[in-house]
Amino acid sequence: MEFKNLVSMVSRSGRQLQRYNKGQRQVVGCIPYRLKGNNMGSDKNLEDALEVLVISAQRKGKGMLFPKGGWESDESIKEAALRESLEEAGVFGTVEGQLGKWSFKSKGNDGYYEGHMFPLLVKEQLDFWPEKDIRQRVWVSVPKAKEVCQYSWMKEALDLLVTRLESTPSSNL
């Protein structure tokens, strides 16, 4: 399925297609990333080359986070991850292998969620996207992302992404 051609200017809403696992709402997110420059040569380390995209929370004053949202019954987990990145951050790219699964308590209610995170190697940043008027997006360094991200489980996913990228031969980046 070609998602880039399916970008709607309206985000999905409602819970009728929402997936649950043992009472926990299943959410899926991405850590959008890019590497500055064409590749990582011997004169560049990962920390200098890696940037990640954070977005503002929907509610004002609630900090920054990575794109995430409900995994719905009519899509695969990777399709959901890409859809959330398009809707919330306006980025498109390659969804890579899952970083992990976390159980976390909602900040807005007493419910528990099951969160799945994936890296998204960004290939294109759109000028217009469904949540452009309600979210800000900003490319930041990994240390800055850890400072501003409101969720500890997302910070853990970011650490896993950095570890994965550090173990990847630079010729593959």
N, C-alpha and C positions, 0 to 999 in steps of 0.2 A: 504494500500500500504506500503510495507517495504522499506523505503528510504535508510537505511543503505546498502542494497544490490544494490541500484541503483546509488551509487556515481560514477559519471563520472569524469574523470580527466580533463574535459573541462567545464567551466562555460557557462551557457546560455548567448546568446548575441542577440542584435537586439531588435526592438520594435514592431514587427508584432503581437505579442500576448499580448502586454501590455494593461492593464486596465486603463481607465480614468473615472473620475467622475466630470462632469461639467467642463471639460477642465483641471482638475488637474490630473497629473499622480499619480496612486496609488502605494505606496511602502509599504513594510512590513518588519519588522525587529524583532529581538529577543534580549533580554538581557540574554546571557548565564550566568548561576550562578551555584555555588556549595557551600556546607557547609563543612567547614573543620571539621574533626572528624566524628564520626558515627552519632551523634545527638547533640542537644543543651541541655545539662544538666543544672542544676541550677547554676553551676559554670561558665557557658559560656553565654555571651550575643550575640545577633545577629550581632552586628558590628564586634565582634572578629571572628565570625564563617563564615560570608558571604564573598565570593569572586565573582567578576564578570569578564568576559572575554571581553577585548577591543581589537580592531584590528586597524591597521594603515589604513589611507585612501589610495586609489589607487595612488593619486597624491602625490609625495614626499613633505614633509613639510606641509601637510594639517591637521595634528593632528590625533587624535584617535577617534574612534566611536564604536558603536555596529553594528553587521552585519545587513545590510538592502539592499533591492533592489526591483525591479519591481515585482508586483503581476500580473501574467499572466492568461489569460483566460482559460487555460486548467488545472488549479489547484485551490484547495480551499485555503483560506487565511492561514490556518495553514500549509498546504503543502508548500506554498510559504515561510513562515517564516522558516520552517525547512530546505528547500532547500538553502535559503540564508545563514543560519548558517553553513551548510555543505560546500557550495562553498567558502565562504569568511573566515571562521574561523576553519573549519575542526572539528566541534563538532556535536555530535548527542545526542539526549535526548528526554525529554517529553516537548512538547509545551503546556503550561498552558493557562489559561483564559486571554483574551485580557486585556491589561493595559489601553488602550485608543486609541484615534484617534486625530491627530494633523494636522493642515494646516501650512505649512512652505514654505518659499521662498528658491529656490535652490541657493547654493553658487556659482554654475558654470554658471548659466544663469538667465534670468528674469522670469523663469517659477515658478509656485506654485505647491506644491505637497501635497498629502493627505497621511500622514504616520500613520501606525498602528503598535503598538508594543506589543509583547508578552514576558512573561518570558520563558526561556528554561532551565529546570533542566537538567544539563549535565550528561549524563550517560557514554559517551565515547569520548575521544579526539583522533582523527586520526593522524597518523604520516605523511600521504600524503593526500592532498586535492587539488582541482582545482586551488586555488589562493595562494598556499604555496609560490611560487616564487615572488609574488608581494605584499604580506602583511605580517606584523608581528602580532603576537598575544601574549597577556600577561595577566595573572591573576592578578587582583589588588583589593584593598579594595574599598569600596563604596566611601570614601572621595577622594581617588586617582582618581577613575573613574570620579567623578564630576570635578576634577581639569583638567584632560586631555581631556575629551570629548568635541568635537567641537560644538555640537548641543544642544541648550537649551531645545528643546522638548524631546531629549533623556534623559537629566538630570531630567526632570519632570517625565518621565516614570520610571526612576530609583527610584525616591522618592516614586512613587506609588508602585513599587515592594517591597521596604523596608517596607512601611506601611502595605502592604498585609501580608508579612512574619511575621512582628511583631504581627499581630492580629491572626496568626495561632497558635494553641496550639503546644507547643514544641514536644509533642508526635507524631505529624503528620509530623514533619520535618525529 
